[in-house]
């Protein structure tokens, strides 16, 4: 079973993965400490534009990837709106109590969740796992035995999906009914687990034979460095945060500047 999604590579794919990871982690924590909903709305809109036009994926793929995070936005915002606290009551009906304070806190929490989700999507859609681990070894000095172990684990995921589909087809051909709770779990879990253990053992032996556990100096097939796109990446996100903050403070959508 194979999934093939065509992607147009953009300049974000050429950015150094370690630098991209550090910048987006810093932005992750920065978003956590933004309490002005106007600034947070601007940050979310800017990230959404970058997600749509900078990742290089077709619109239908982006839609399905964005949909779960939009549902998280709706659920978190509505939960805070309907069950939050406040003094200015807008709607009260049974357990539902919507106030002005809870409404704007809900909007703020929803956009915060959306911004964090978009940061993760931008990173995952524009970063190749192989280049990420090579960059971690070269720029952040991650030990090769850890990097290659994680990389091998990532490579096992699509193999496990293919094996699951193979087992499913084999049971269907043999006429095994697709029913039962625990028995159905056993039919899939035991073969998958046994195959995974065997494959992990073979990979461990191969890595040991090729001295991936050693601490000596290694050469790399991919040489990951820095270039002009890294400067552009840092400048873009610095400008994004500055413009979002300036516009949120001086040209706010709402009069509330702090939802705490």
N, C-alpha and C positions, 0 to 999 in steps of 0.2 A: 504494500500500500504506500503510495508516494503522493506527496503534495508538492506541486510546483507553482510558485507564485512569481511572476515576472516583476522585476524591480529595475527601475532606472536609477543608476548610481548618481548621487549628487555630491556636492562638495563636503557635505556632512560625513559621507562615507570615507573621505580622505583625511579626516581629522584624526589626530593621534588618539587612540582609544583611552589611554591612561589619563591624558589631559581632559578628554571629554568626560570621563568618569569623575574626576576630581571636581571639575566645574559644576557638573550637574548635582553632585552630592552637596556642594556648597549652596547651590540654589535650592536644593531640597530643604536644608535647614533654614535658609532665609525665608522660604515660604511659610514655614512653621511659625515664624516670629513676626509675620505681617498681620497686623490687627486692623488695618484700614481696608474696608471692603472695596473701596474705589481702586486702590492700588492692586489688590488681589484680582479684581475683575480684569484690569488692564493686563496683568501678567498672564492670566489664563487665556485671554483673547490672543495675545502675542504668541504664546506657545501653541495655541490651536492653529494659527496661520502657518507657523513653522512646521507643525505636524502635517498639515494638508499639502503644503507646497515644497517642503524641504526634504521629505523622506523618500520620495521617488516611487511610491507605491500607487497602484490604481485606486480610483475613488471607491469602488465597491469593497476592496480589501480594507481601506482605511475606515469605511463606514462600520464594518463588522468588528474591527479592532477597537473602534471608539465607543461602540454601543454599550459594552459592559461598564465602562467608566462613566458614561452618561447616566446609566441607571444608578450607579453609586452616587453620583451627584444628586439625582432626584431623591433617592432614599435618605441620604444623610441630611439634605436640606429640609425635606418634609418632616423628618423625625424631630429635628430641632425646632422647626416652626410650630408644630402641633403640640409638642409636649415640653417646650421650654418655659422659662420663667420670665416675668416682666410685670410692669405696673400698668401699662397702657393697653387695655384689652381691646382686641378687634373682634374676635369670635370666641364664644364659649359654648360648647355643646358636648355634654357628658364629660368624658375624659380629655377631649380636645380643647385646648386653651391656647389660642393664637394671640400673641401680643406683638406690639411694634418691636420690642426688644428681641423677642424670640424669632420673629420673622427675619430681621436683618442678621441675627446670629446664624440662622439657618442658611441664608444666602452666602454668608461668609464661609461657613464650614463646607458647604457644597462646592464652592469655587476653590477652596483649598484642596479638597480631595481631587477635584478635576485637574488642578495644576500639577499635583504630585503624580497623578496618573499619566498626564501628558509628558512630563519629564521622563518617566520610565519608558513610555512608548517611543519617544524620540531616540533615546539611547539604544534600546533594543533593536529598533528597526534600522538604525544606521551604523551598527557595530557588528563586525564579523567576530564570532567567538574565537576563531583561530588567531586573528590579529590582536584581539583583546588580551589573550593569555601570553602571546609573544611580547606584547608591549608591557604587560605587568612584569615579565621576567627581565626585560631590558631596561625599562625606565624606573620601575619601582622595586627591582631586585627581588622579585618573588622567586623562591626556590623552584627549580624545574620539576622536582618530584611532586610538588603540590600543583603546579600549573598543568602539567601533563595529566595528572590524575583527574583534575576537574574537567579537562578537555576530553578525556576518554569517557567520563561519565556523561558529558553532554552528547557525545557521539552515540552513546548507548540508547538514548531516549527514542530516536526514530526507529532503531532496530527493534526495540520492545513493542512499539506500535505496530510494526510489520508482523511481528510474531503473534501479537494479539489478534490481528486480522486473519492470519493463517490458521490459528486455532479455531477461530469462529467459523471459518469456511469448512474446516475439517469436521467439526461437530455437526455442521449443517448437512454436509454430504452423507455423513453416517446416520442421519436421522435422529440425532439426540435432541430431545425437546428443549426448547429455550425457556425453561421454567425452573422454579425452585429458587429459594433464597440462598441458603448456605451451600447447598450442593452446586449451584451455578457458580458461586464464588470459587469453590474448590476446583471446578473444571478449568477455570482460567488461571487461578492464582498459582497452583502447584506447578504446571508446566512453565509458566513465566518465571517463577522464582528459581526453579532448578536450572533453566537455561541461563538466567542472569548470573547465578553463582558460578556456573561453569565458565561463562564468558569472562567474568571478572577475574577468575583464577588464571585463565590464559593470558589476559592482559597484564596482570601483576607479574607473572613469570617473564613475559616478554620485556616489560619495563625493567625488571631486575637484571635480565641478561644484557640489556643495552645500557646498563649503568645509569639509569635515571635516578637512582637513589644516591649517587655520588655527589660530592660537594665541589668537584673540580670545575675548572673553566670549560664552558661549552660554546660551541658555535651554533648559529641559528639559520634556518632556511630562509626565514623572513626577517629582514632588518627593518625595524620600525623606528622612524625618527620623527623629527618635527619639520614643518614647512609653513608656507604662507597661509594655508587653510587653518592652521592652529591659531595664528594671530587673528585671522578673521573671526574664528569661533569665539575667542575670548572677547574681542571687541564687540561682536554682535550681542552677546549676552550681557556685557557691561552696559551697552547702550540701551538694551531692552529693559533692564532693571531701572536705569536712570529715567528713561522716558516714562515708564509705567509709574514710577514714584512721583515724578514731576506733574504728569497729567492727573494722577489721582489726587494730589494735594491741591493743585491750582484749578483744575477743571473737573471737579467731582461729579459723579452721577447722582449721588445722594448727599445729604448734609451730614451724615454720620461719618466721623473720622476714626472712631475707635469703638469696637463692639464688645470690649471686655466689661 
